[in-house]
Amino acid sequence: MNLELDKNLKYVFIKEKYFEDVLKTQGKLTTIEKNFGHKYDKKRIKVVNPKSGLVDGKFYVSYKWCEKID
């Protein structure tokens, strides 16, 4: 698992990683979290700093929920 995001690489948001992290911390998924995951799955993110990025230019996502692409 990548420990931080690199501004020189490209990343996408992965809903499975997001759902897994939410379930681990909260124990269940709300409808809002499910809808967010489905809407932004595999969307490119803009790296803001080593620990987060922006998806759709609006929503911050954690580095834990992203995957590097070529």
Distance bins in CASP14 RR format, pairs under 12 A and 6 or more apart:
PFRMAT RR
TARGET T0000
AUTHOR 0000-0000-0000
RMODE 2
METHOD distances of the structure
MODEL  1
1 14 0 0 0 0 0 1 0 0 0 0 0
1 17 0 0 0 0 1 0 0 0 0 0 0
1 20 0 0 0 0 0 1 0 0 0 0 0
1 21 0 0 0 0 0 1 0 0 0 0 0
1 62 0 0 0 0 0 1 0 0 0 0 0
1 63 0 0 0 0 1 0 0 0 0 0 0
1 64 1 0 0 1 0 0 0 0 0 0 0
1 65 0 0 0 0 0 1 0 0 0 0 0
1 66 0 0 0 0 0 1 0 0 0 0 0
1 67 0 0 0 0 1 0 0 0 0 0 0
1 68 0 0 0 0 0 1 0 0 0 0 0
2 9 0 0 0 0 1 0 0 0 0 0 0
2 11 0 0 0 0 1 0 0 0 0 0 0
2 14 0 0 0 0 0 1 0 0 0 0 0
2 17 0 0 0 0 0 1 0 0 0 0 0
2 47 0 0 0 0 0 1 0 0 0 0 0
2 50 0 0 0 0 1 0 0 0 0 0 0
2 51 0 0 0 0 0 1 0 0 0 0 0
2 62 0 0 0 0 0 1 0 0 0 0 0
2 63 1 0 0 1 0 0 0 0 0 0 0
2 64 0 0 0 0 1 0 0 0 0 0 0
2 65 0 0 0 0 0 1 0 0 0 0 0
2 66 1 0 0 1 0 0 0 0 0 0 0
2 67 0 0 0 0 1 0 0 0 0 0 0
2 68 1 0 0 1 0 0 0 0 0 0 0
3 50 0 0 0 0 1 0 0 0 0 0 0
3 51 0 0 0 0 1 0 0 0 0 0 0
3 62 0 0 0 0 0 1 0 0 0 0 0
3 63 1 0 0 1 0 0 0 0 0 0 0
3 64 0 0 0 0 1 0 0 0 0 0 0
3 66 0 0 0 0 0 1 0 0 0 0 0
4 11 0 0 0 0 0 1 0 0 0 0 0
4 47 0 0 0 0 1 0 0 0 0 0 0
4 48 0 0 0 0 0 1 0 0 0 0 0
4 49 0 0 0 0 1 0 0 0 0 0 0
4 50 1 1 0 0 0 0 0 0 0 0 0
4 51 1 0 0 1 0 0 0 0 0 0 0
4 52 0 0 0 0 1 0 0 0 0 0 0
4 53 0 0 0 0 0 1 0 0 0 0 0
4 62 0 0 0 0 0 1 0 0 0 0 0
4 63 1 0 1 0 0 0 0 0 0 0 0
4 64 0 0 0 0 0 1 0 0 0 0 0
4 66 0 0 0 0 0 1 0 0 0 0 0
4 68 0 0 0 0 0 1 0 0 0 0 0
5 11 1 0 0 1 0 0 0 0 0 0 0
5 12 0 0 0 0 0 1 0 0 0 0 0
5 13 0 0 0 0 0 1 0 0 0 0 0
5 45 0 0 0 0 1 0 0 0 0 0 0
5 46 0 0 0 0 1 0 0 0 0 0 0
5 47 1 0 1 0 0 0 0 0 0 0 0
5 48 0 0 0 0 1 0 0 0 0 0 0
5 49 1 0 0 1 0 0 0 0 0 0 0
5 50 1 0 1 0 0 0 0 0 0 0 0
5 51 1 0 0 1 0 0 0 0 0 0 0
5 52 1 0 0 1 0 0 0 0 0 0 0
5 53 1 0 0 1 0 0 0 0 0 0 0
5 54 0 0 0 0 0 1 0 0 0 0 0
5 60 0 0 0 0 0 1 0 0 0 0 0
5 61 0 0 0 0 1 0 0 0 0 0 0
5 62 0 0 0 0 1 0 0 0 0 0 0
5 63 1 0 1 0 0 0 0 0 0 0 0
5 64 0 0 0 0 0 1 0 0 0 0 0
5 65 0 0 0 0 0 1 0 0 0 0 0
5 66 1 0 0 1 0 0 0 0 0 0 0
5 67 0 0 0 0 0 1 0 0 0 0 0
5 68 0 0 0 0 1 0 0 0 0 0 0
6 47 1 0 0 1 0 0 0 0 0 0 0
6 49 0 0 0 0 0 1 0 0 0 0 0
6 50 1 0 0 1 0 0 0 0 0 0 0
6 51 0 0 0 0 0 1 0 0 0 0 0
6 53 0 0 0 0 0 1 0 0 0 0 0
6 63 0 0 0 0 1 0 0 0 0 0 0
6 66 0 0 0 0 0 1 0 0 0 0 0
6 68 0 0 0 0 1 0 0 0 0 0 0
7 45 0 0 0 0 0 1 0 0 0 0 0
7 46 0 0 0 0 1 0 0 0 0 0 0
7 47 1 0 1 0 0 0 0 0 0 0 0
7 48 0 0 0 0 1 0 0 0 0 0 0
7 49 0 0 0 0 1 0 0 0 0 0 0
7 50 0 0 0 0 1 0 0 0 0 0 0
7 53 0 0 0 0 0 1 0 0 0 0 0
8 47 0 0 0 0 1 0 0 0 0 0 0
8 50 0 0 0 0 0 1 0 0 0 0 0
8 68 0 0 0 0 0 1 0 0 0 0 0
9 44 0 0 0 0 0 1 0 0 0 0 0
9 45 0 0 0 0 0 1 0 0 0 0 0
9 46 0 0 0 0 0 1 0 0 0 0 0
9 47 1 0 0 1 0 0 0 0 0 0 0
9 50 0 0 0 0 0 1 0 0 0 0 0
9 63 0 0 0 0 0 1 0 0 0 0 0
9 66 0 0 0 0 0 1 0 0 0 0 0
9 67 0 0 0 0 0 1 0 0 0 0 0
9 68 1 0 1 0 0 0 0 0 0 0 0
9 69 0 0 0 0 1 0 0 0 0 0 0
9 70 0 0 0 0 1 0 0 0 0 0 0
10 43 0 0 0 0 0 1 0 0 0 0 0
10 44 1 0 0 1 0 0 0 0 0 0 0
10 45 0 0 0 0 1 0 0 0 0 0 0
10 46 0 0 0 0 1 0 0 0 0 0 0
10 47 0 0 0 0 1 0 0 0 0 0 0
10 53 0 0 0 0 0 1 0 0 0 0 0
10 66 0 0 0 0 1 0 0 0 0 0 0
10 67 0 0 0 0 1 0 0 0 0 0 0
10 68 1 0 0 1 0 0 0 0 0 0 0
10 69 1 0 1 0 0 0 0 0 0 0 0
10 70 1 0 0 1 0 0 0 0 0 0 0
11 17 0 0 0 0 0 1 0 0 0 0 0
11 42 0 0 0 0 0 1 0 0 0 0 0
11 43 0 0 0 0 1 0 0 0 0 0 0
11 44 1 0 0 1 0 0 0 0 0 0 0
11 45 1 0 1 0 0 0 0 0 0 0 0
11 46 0 0 0 0 1 0 0 0 0 0 0
11 47 1 0 0 1 0 0 0 0 0 0 0
11 48 0 0 0 0 0 1 0 0 0 0 0
11 50 0 0 0 0 0 1 0 0 0 0 0
11 52 0 0 0 0 0 1 0 0 0 0 0
11 53 1 0 0 1 0 0 0 0 0 0 0
11 54 0 0 0 0 0 1 0 0 0 0 0
11 55 0 0 0 0 1 0 0 0 0 0 0
11 61 0 0 0 0 1 0 0 0 0 0 0
11 62 0 0 0 0 0 1 0 0 0 0 0
11 63 0 0 0 0 1 0 0 0 0 0 0
11 64 0 0 0 0 0 1 0 0 0 0 0
11 65 0 0 0 0 1 0 0 0 0 0 0
11 66 1 0 1 0 0 0 0 0 0 0 0
11 67 1 0 0 1 0 0 0 0 0 0 0
11 68 1 0 1 0 0 0 0 0 0 0 0
11 69 1 0 0 1 0 0 0 0 0 0 0
11 70 0 0 0 0 0 1 0 0 0 0 0
12 18 0 0 0 0 0 1 0 0 0 0 0
12 40 0 0 0 0 1 0 0 0 0 0 0
12 41 0 0 0 0 1 0 0 0 0 0 0
12 42 1 0 1 0 0 0 0 0 0 0 0
12 43 1 0 0 1 0 0 0 0 0 0 0
12 44 1 0 1 0 0 0 0 0 0 0 0
12 45 1 0 0 1 0 0 0 0 0 0 0
12 46 0 0 0 0 0 1 0 0 0 0 0
12 47 0 0 0 0 0 1 0 0 0 0 0
12 53 0 0 0 0 0 1 0 0 0 0 0
12 55 0 0 0 0 1 0 0 0 0 0 0
12 61 0 0 0 0 0 1 0 0 0 0 0
12 65 0 0 0 0 1 0 0 0 0 0 0
12 66 1 0 0 1 0 0 0 0 0 0 0
12 67 1 0 1 0 0 0 0 0 0 0 0
12 68 0 0 0 0 1 0 0 0 0 0 0
12 69 1 0 1 0 0 0 0 0 0 0 0
12 70 0 0 0 0 0 1 0 0 0 0 0
13 19 0 0 0 0 0 1 0 0 0 0 0
13 21 0 0 0 0 0 1 0 0 0 0 0
13 36 0 0 0 0 1 0 0 0 0 0 0
13 37 1 0 0 1 0 0 0 0 0 0 0
13 38 0 0 0 0 0 1 0 0 0 0 0
13 39 0 0 0 0 1 0 0 0 0 0 0
13 40 1 0 1 0 0 0 0 0 0 0 0
13 41 1 0 0 1 0 0 0 0 0 0 0
13 42 1 0 0 1 0 0 0 0 0 0 0
13 43 1 0 1 0 0 0 0 0 0 0 0
13 44 0 0 0 0 1 0 0 0 0 0 0
13 45 1 0 1 0 0 0 0 0 0 0 0
13 46 0 0 0 0 0 1 0 0 0 0 0
13 47 0 0 0 0 0 1 0 0 0 0 0
13 52 0 0 0 0 0 1 0 0 0 0 0
13 53 0 0 0 0 1 0 0 0 0 0 0
13 54 0 0 0 0 1 0 0 0 0 0 0
13 55 1 0 1 0 0 0 0 0 0 0 0
13 56 0 0 0 0 1 0 0 0 0 0 0
13 57 0 0 0 0 0 1 0 0 0 0 0
13 59 0 0 0 0 1 0 0 0 0 0 0
13 60 0 0 0 0 0 1 0 0 0 0 0
13 61 1 0 1 0 0 0 0 0 0 0 0
13 62 0 0 0 0 1 0 0 0 0 0 0
13 63 0 0 0 0 0 1 0 0 0 0 0
13 64 0 0 0 0 0 1 0 0 0 0 0
13 65 1 0 1 0 0 0 0 0 0 0 0
13 66 1 0 1 0 0 0 0 0 0 0 0
13 67 0 0 0 0 1 0 0 0 0 0 0
13 68 0 0 0 0 0 1 0 0 0 0 0
13 69 0 0 0 0 0 1 0 0 0 0 0
14 20 0 0 0 0 1 0 0 0 0 0 0
14 21 0 0 0 0 0 1 0 0 0 0 0
14 37 0 0 0 0 1 0 0 0 0 0 0
14 38 0 0 0 0 0 1 0 0 0 0 0
14 40 0 0 0 0 1 0 0 0 0 0 0
14 41 1 0 0 1 0 0 0 0 0 0 0
14 42 1 0 0 1 0 0 0 0 0 0 0
14 43 0 0 0 0 1 0 0 0 0 0 0
14 44 0 0 0 0 0 1 0 0 0 0 0
14 45 0 0 0 0 0 1 0 0 0 0 0
14 55 0 0 0 0 0 1 0 0 0 0 0
14 61 0 0 0 0 1 0 0 0 0 0 0
14 62 0 0 0 0 0 1 0 0 0 0 0
14 63 0 0 0 0 0 1 0 0 0 0 0
14 64 0 0 0 0 1 0 0 0 0 0 0
14 65 1 0 0 1 0 0 0 0 0 0 0
14 66 1 0 0 1 0 0 0 0 0 0 0
14 67 1 0 1 0 0 0 0 0 0 0 0
14 68 0 0 0 0 0 1 0 0 0 0 0
14 69 0 0 0 0 0 1 0 0 0 0 0
15 21 0 0 0 0 0 1 0 0 0 0 0
15 22 0 0 0 0 0 1 0 0 0 0 0
15 29 0 0 0 0 0 1 0 0 0 0 0
15 33 0 0 0 0 1 0 0 0 0 0 0
15 34 0 0 0 0 1 0 0 0 0 0 0
15 35 0 0 0 0 0 1 0 0 0 0 0
15 36 0 0 0 0 1 0 0 0 0 0 0
15 37 1 0 1 0 0 0 0 0 0 0 0
15 38 1 0 0 1 0 0 0 0 0 0 0
15 39 0 0 0 0 1 0 0 0 0 0 0
15 40 1 0 0 1 0 0 0 0 0 0 0
15 41 1 1 0 0 0 0 0 0 0 0 0
15 42 1 0 0 1 0 0 0 0 0 0 0
15 43 0 0 0 0 1 0 0 0 0 0 0
15 55 0 0 0 0 0 1 0 0 0 0 0
15 61 0 0 0 0 0 1 0 0 0 0 0
15 65 0 0 0 0 1 0 0 0 0 0 0
15 66 0 0 0 0 0 1 0 0 0 0 0
15 67 0 0 0 0 0 1 0 0 0 0 0
16 22 0 0 0 0 0 1 0 0 0 0 0
16 23 0 0 0 0 0 1 0 0 0 0 0
16 29 0 0 0 0 0 1 0 0 0 0 0
16 37 0 0 0 0 1 0 0 0 0 0 0
16 38 0 0 0 0 0 1 0 0 0 0 0
16 41 0 0 0 0 1 0 0 0 0 0 0
16 42 0 0 0 0 0 1 0 0 0 0 0
16 64 0 0 0 0 0 1 0 0 0 0 0
16 65 0 0 0 0 1 0 0 0 0 0 0
16 66 0 0 0 0 0 1 0 0 0 0 0
16 67 0 0 0 0 1 0 0 0 0 0 0
17 23 0 0 0 0 0 1 0 0 0 0 0
17 24 0 0 0 0 0 1 0 0 0 0 0
17 37 0 0 0 0 0 1 0 0 0 0 0
17 40 0 0 0 0 0 1 0 0 0 0 0
17 41 0 0 0 0 0 1 0 0 0 0 0
17 42 0 0 0 0 0 1 0 0 0 0 0
17 61 0 0 0 0 1 0 0 0 0 0 0
17 62 0 0 0 0 1 0 0 0 0 0 0
17 63 0 0 0 0 1 0 0 0 0 0 0
17 64 1 0 0 1 0 0 0 0 0 0 0
17 65 1 0 1 0 0 0 0 0 0 0 0
17 66 1 0 0 1 0 0 0 0 0 0 0
17 67 1 0 0 1 0 0 0 0 0 0 0
18 24 0 0 0 0 0 1 0 0 0 0 0
18 25 0 0 0 0 0 1 0 0 0 0 0
18 26 0 0 0 0 0 1 0 0 0 0 0
18 29 0 0 0 0 1 0 0 0 0 0 0
18 33 1 0 0 1 0 0 0 0 0 0 0
18 34 0 0 0 0 1 0 0 0 0 0 0
18 35 0 0 0 0 0 1 0 0 0 0 0
18 36 1 0 0 1 0 0 0 0 0 0 0
18 37 1 0 1 0 0 0 0 0 0 0 0
18 38 0 0 0 0 0 1 0 0 0 0 0
18 39 0 0 0 0 0 1 0 0 0 0 0
18 40 0 0 0 0 1 0 0 0 0 0 0
18 41 0 0 0 0 1 0 0 0 0 0 0
18 42 0 0 0 0 0 1 0 0 0 0 0
18 43 0 0 0 0 0 1 0 0 0 0 0
18 45 0 0 0 0 0 1 0 0 0 0 0
18 55 0 0 0 0 0 1 0 0 0 0 0
18 59 0 0 0 0 0 1 0 0 0 0 0
18 61 1 0 0 1 0 0 0 0 0 0 0
18 62 0 0 0 0 1 0 0 0 0 0 0
18 63 0 0 0 0 0 1 0 0 0 0 0
18 64 0 0 0 0 1 0 0 0 0 0 0
18 65 1 0 1 0 0 0 0 0 0 0 0
18 66 0 0 0 0 1 0 0 0 0 0 0
18 67 0 0 0 0 0 1 0 0 0 0 0
19 25 0 0 0 0 0 1 0 0 0 0 0
19 26 0 0 0 0 0 1 0 0 0 0 0
19 27 0 0 0 0 0 1 0 0 0 0 0
19 28 0 0 0 0 0 1 0 0 0 0 0
19 29 1 0 0 1 0 0 0 0 0 0 0
19 30 0 0 0 0 0 1 0 0 0 0 0
19 33 1 0 0 1 0 0 0 0 0 0 0
19 34 1 0 0 1 0 0 0 0 0 0 0
19 35 0 0 0 0 0 1 0 0 0 0 0
19 36 0 0 0 0 1 0 0 0 0 0 0
19 37 1 0 0 1 0 0 0 0 0 0 0
19 38 0 0 0 0 1 0 0 0 0 0 0
19 41 0 0 0 0 1 0 0 0 0 0 0
19 64 0 0 0 0 0 1 0 0 0 0 0
19 65 0 0 0 0 1 0 0 0 0 0 0
20 26 0 0 0 0 0 1 0 0 0 0 0
20 27 0 0 0 0 0 1 0 0 0 0 0
20 29 0 0 0 0 0 1 0 0 0 0 0
20 33 0 0 0 0 0 1 0 0 0 0 0
20 37 0 0 0 0 0 1 0 0 0 0 0
20 62 0 0 0 0 0 1 0 0 0 0 0
20 64 0 0 0 0 1 0 0 0 0 0 0
20 65 0 0 0 0 1 0 0 0 0 0 0
21 27 0 0 0 0 0 1 0 0 0 0 0
21 29 0 0 0 0 0 1 0 0 0 0 0
21 33 0 0 0 0 0 1 0 0 0 0 0
21 37 0 0 0 0 0 1 0 0 0 0 0
21 61 0 0 0 0 0 1 0 0 0 0 0
21 62 1 0 0 1 0 0 0 0 0 0 0
21 63 0 0 0 0 0 1 0 0 0 0 0
21 64 1 0 1 0 0 0 0 0 0 0 0
21 65 1 0 0 1 0 0 0 0 0 0 0
21 66 0 0 0 0 0 1 0 0 0 0 0
22 28 0 0 0 0 1 0 0 0 0 0 0
22 29 1 0 1 0 0 0 0 0 0 0 0
22 30 0 0 0 0 1 0 0 0 0 0 0
22 32 0 0 0 0 0 1 0 0 0 0 0
22 33 1 0 1 0 0 0 0 0 0 0 0
22 34 0 0 0 0 1 0 0 0 0 0 0
22 36 0 0 0 0 1 0 0 0 0 0 0
22 37 0 0 0 0 1 0 0 0 0 0 0
22 61 0 0 0 0 0 1 0 0 0 0 0
22 62 0 0 0 0 0 1 0 0 0 0 0
22 64 0 0 0 0 0 1 0 0 0 0 0
22 65 0 0 0 0 1 0 0 0 0 0 0
23 29 1 0 0 1 0 0 0 0 0 0 0
23 30 0 0 0 0 0 1 0 0 0 0 0
23 33 0 0 0 0 1 0 0 0 0 0 0
23 34 0 0 0 0 0 1 0 0 0 0 0
24 64 0 0 0 0 0 1 0 0 0 0 0
25 33 0 0 0 0 0 1 0 0 0 0 0
25 62 0 0 0 0 0 1 0 0 0 0 0
25 64 0 0 0 0 0 1 0 0 0 0 0
26 32 0 0 0 0 0 1 0 0 0 0 0
26 33 0 0 0 0 1 0 0 0 0 0 0
27 33 0 0 0 0 0 1 0 0 0 0 0
28 34 0 0 0 0 0 1 0 0 0 0 0
29 35 0 0 0 0 1 0 0 0 0 0 0
29 36 0 0 0 0 1 0 0 0 0 0 0
29 37 0 0 0 0 1 0 0 0 0 0 0
29 38 0 0 0 0 0 1 0 0 0 0 0
30 36 0 0 0 0 1 0 0 0 0 0 0
30 37 0 0 0 0 0 1 0 0 0 0 0
31 37 0 0 0 0 0 1 0 0 0 0 0
31 38 0 0 0 0 0 1 0 0 0 0 0
32 38 0 0 0 0 0 1 0 0 0 0 0
32 39 0 0 0 0 0 1 0 0 0 0 0
32 59 0 0 0 0 0 1 0 0 0 0 0
33 39 0 0 0 0 0 1 0 0 0 0 0
33 40 0 0 0 0 0 1 0 0 0 0 0
33 59 0 0 0 0 0 1 0 0 0 0 0
33 65 0 0 0 0 0 1 0 0 0 0 0
34 40 0 0 0 0 0 1 0 0 0 0 0
34 41 0 0 0 0 0 1 0 0 0 0 0
35 41 0 0 0 0 0 1 0 0 0 0 0
36 43 0 0 0 0 0 1 0 0 0 0 0
36 55 0 0 0 0 1 0 0 0 0 0 0
36 56 0 0 0 0 0 1 0 0 0 0 0
36 58 0 0 0 0 0 1 0 0 0 0 0
36 59 1 0 0 1 0 0 0 0 0 0 0
36 60 0 0 0 0 0 1 0 0 0 0 0
36 61 0 0 0 0 1 0 0 0 0 0 0
36 65 0 0 0 0 0 1 0 0 0 0 0
37 43 0 0 0 0 1 0 0 0 0 0 0
37 55 0 0 0 0 1 0 0 0 0 0 0
37 56 0 0 0 0 0 1 0 0 0 0 0
37 59 0 0 0 0 0 1 0 0 0 0 0
37 61 0 0 0 0 1 0 0 0 0 0 0
37 65 0 0 0 0 1 0 0 0 0 0 0
39 55 0 0 0 0 1 0 0 0 0 0 0
39 56 0 0 0 0 1 0 0 0 0 0 0
39 58 0 0 0 0 0 1 0 0 0 0 0
39 59 0 0 0 0 1 0 0 0 0 0 0
40 53 0 0 0 0 0 1 0 0 0 0 0
40 54 0 0 0 0 0 1 0 0 0 0 0
40 55 1 0 1 0 0 0 0 0 0 0 0
40 56 1 0 0 1 0 0 0 0 0 0 0
40 57 0 0 0 0 0 1 0 0 0 0 0
40 58 0 0 0 0 1 0 0 0 0 0 0
40 59 1 0 0 1 0 0 0 0 0 0 0
40 60 0 0 0 0 0 1 0 0 0 0 0
40 61 1 0 0 1 0 0 0 0 0 0 0
40 65 0 0 0 0 1 0 0 0 0 0 0
40 66 0 0 0 0 0 1 0 0 0 0 0
41 55 0 0 0 0 1 0 0 0 0 0 0
41 56 0 0 0 0 0 1 0 0 0 0 0
41 61 0 0 0 0 0 1 0 0 0 0 0
41 65 0 0 0 0 0 1 0 0 0 0 0
41 66 0 0 0 0 0 1 0 0 0 0 0
41 67 0 0 0 0 0 1 0 0 0 0 0
42 55 0 0 0 0 0 1 0 0 0 0 0
42 65 0 0 0 0 0 1 0 0 0 0 0
42 66 0 0 0 0 0 1 0 0 0 0 0
42 67 0 0 0 0 1 0 0 0 0 0 0
42 69 0 0 0 0 1 0 0 0 0 0 0
43 53 0 0 0 0 0 1 0 0 0 0 0
43 54 0 0 0 0 0 1 0 0 0 0 0
43 55 1 0 1 0 0 0 0 0 0 0 0
43 56 1 0 0 1 0 0 0 0 0 0 0
43 57 0 0 0 0 1 0 0 0 0 0 0
43 58 0 0 0 0 0 1 0 0 0 0 0
43 59 0 0 0 0 1 0 0 0 0 0 0
43 61 0 0 0 0 1 0 0 0 0 0 0
43 65 0 0 0 0 0 1 0 0 0 0 0
43 66 0 0 0 0 0 1 0 0 0 0 0
43 67 0 0 0 0 0 1 0 0 0 0 0
43 69 0 0 0 0 0 1 0 0 0 0 0
44 53 0 0 0 0 0 1 0 0 0 0 0
44 54 0 0 0 0 1 0 0 0 0 0 0
44 55 1 0 0 1 0 0 0 0 0 0 0
44 56 0 0 0 0 1 0 0 0 0 0 0
44 57 0 0 0 0 0 1 0 0 0 0 0
44 61 0 0 0 0 0 1 0 0 0 0 0
44 66 0 0 0 0 1 0 0 0 0 0 0
44 67 0 0 0 0 0 1 0 0 0 0 0
44 68 0 0 0 0 0 1 0 0 0 0 0
44 69 1 0 0 1 0 0 0 0 0 0 0
45 52 0 0 0 0 1 0 0 0 0 0 0
45 53 1 0 1 0 0 0 0 0 0 0 0
45 54 1 0 0 1 0 0 0 0 0 0 0
45 55 1 0 1 0 0 0 0 0 0 0 0
45 56 0 0 0 0 1 0 0 0 0 0 0
45 57 0 0 0 0 1 0 0 0 0 0 0
45 58 0 0 0 0 0 1 0 0 0 0 0
45 59 0 0 0 0 1 0 0 0 0 0 0
45 60 0 0 0 0 1 0 0 0 0 0 0
45 61 1 0 0 1 0 0 0 0 0 0 0
45 62 0 0 0 0 0 1 0 0 0 0 0
45 63 0 0 0 0 1 0 0 0 0 0 0
45 65 0 0 0 0 1 0 0 0 0 0 0
45 66 1 0 1 0 0 0 0 0 0 0 0
45 67 0 0 0 0 1 0 0 0 0 0 0
45 68 0 0 0 0 0 1 0 0 0 0 0
45 69 0 0 0 0 0 1 0 0 0 0 0
46 52 0 0 0 0 0 1 0 0 0 0 0
46 53 1 0 0 1 0 0 0 0 0 0 0
46 54 1 0 1 0 0 0 0 0 0 0 0
46 55 0 0 0 0 1 0 0 0 0 0 0
46 56 0 0 0 0 1 0 0 0 0 0 0
46 57 1 0 0 1 0 0 0 0 0 0 0
46 58 0 0 0 0 0 1 0 0 0 0 0
46 59 0 0 0 0 0 1 0 0 0 0 0
46 60 0 0 0 0 0 1 0 0 0 0 0
46 61 0 0 0 0 0 1 0 0 0 0 0
46 66 0 0 0 0 0 1 0 0 0 0 0
47 53 1 0 1 0 0 0 0 0 0 0 0
47 54 0 0 0 0 1 0 0 0 0 0 0
47 55 0 0 0 0 0 1 0 0 0 0 0
47 57 0 0 0 0 0 1 0 0 0 0 0
47 60 0 0 0 0 0 1 0 0 0 0 0
47 61 0 0 0 0 0 1 0 0 0 0 0
47 63 0 0 0 0 1 0 0 0 0 0 0
47 66 0 0 0 0 1 0 0 0 0 0 0
47 68 0 0 0 0 0 1 0 0 0 0 0
48 54 1 0 1 0 0 0 0 0 0 0 0
48 55 0 0 0 0 0 1 0 0 0 0 0
48 57 0 0 0 0 1 0 0 0 0 0 0
48 58 0 0 0 0 0 1 0 0 0 0 0
48 59 0 0 0 0 0 1 0 0 0 0 0
48 60 1 0 0 1 0 0 0 0 0 0 0
48 61 0 0 0 0 1 0 0 0 0 0 0
48 62 0 0 0 0 0 1 0 0 0 0 0
48 63 0 0 0 0 0 1 0 0 0 0 0
48 66 0 0 0 0 0 1 0 0 0 0 0
49 60 0 0 0 0 1 0 0 0 0 0 0
49 61 0 0 0 0 0 1 0 0 0 0 0
49 62 0 0 0 0 0 1 0 0 0 0 0
49 63 0 0 0 0 1 0 0 0 0 0 0
50 62 0 0 0 0 0 1 0 0 0 0 0
50 63 1 0 0 1 0 0 0 0 0 0 0
50 66 0 0 0 0 0 1 0 0 0 0 0
51 60 0 0 0 0 1 0 0 0 0 0 0
51 61 0 0 0 0 0 1 0 0 0 0 0
51 62 1 0 0 1 0 0 0 0 0 0 0
51 63 1 0 1 0 0 0 0 0 0 0 0
51 64 0 0 0 0 1 0 0 0 0 0 0
51 65 0 0 0 0 0 1 0 0 0 0 0
51 66 0 0 0 0 0 1 0 0 0 0 0
52 59 0 0 0 0 0 1 0 0 0 0 0
52 60 1 0 1 0 0 0 0 0 0 0 0
52 61 1 0 0 1 0 0 0 0 0 0 0
52 62 1 0 1 0 0 0 0 0 0 0 0
52 63 1 0 0 1 0 0 0 0 0 0 0
52 64 0 0 0 0 1 0 0 0 0 0 0
52 65 0 0 0 0 1 0 0 0 0 0 0
52 66 0 0 0 0 1 0 0 0 0 0 0
53 59 0 0 0 0 1 0 0 0 0 0 0
53 60 1 0 0 1 0 0 0 0 0 0 0
53 61 1 0 1 0 0 0 0 0 0 0 0
53 62 0 0 0 0 1 0 0 0 0 0 0
53 63 1 0 0 1 0 0 0 0 0 0 0
53 64 0 0 0 0 0 1 0 0 0 0 0
53 65 0 0 0 0 1 0 0 0 0 0 0
53 66 1 0 0 1 0 0 0 0 0 0 0
54 60 1 0 0 1 0 0 0 0 0 0 0
54 61 1 0 0 1 0 0 0 0 0 0 0
54 62 0 0 0 0 0 1 0 0 0 0 0
54 66 0 0 0 0 0 1 0 0 0 0 0
55 61 1 0 1 0 0 0 0 0 0 0 0
55 62 0 0 0 0 0 1 0 0 0 0 0
55 65 0 0 0 0 1 0 0 0 0 0 0
55 66 0 0 0 0 1 0 0 0 0 0 0
59 65 0 0 0 0 0 1 0 0 0 0 0
60 66 0 0 0 0 0 1 0 0 0 0 0
61 67 0 0 0 0 0 1 0 0 0 0 0
END
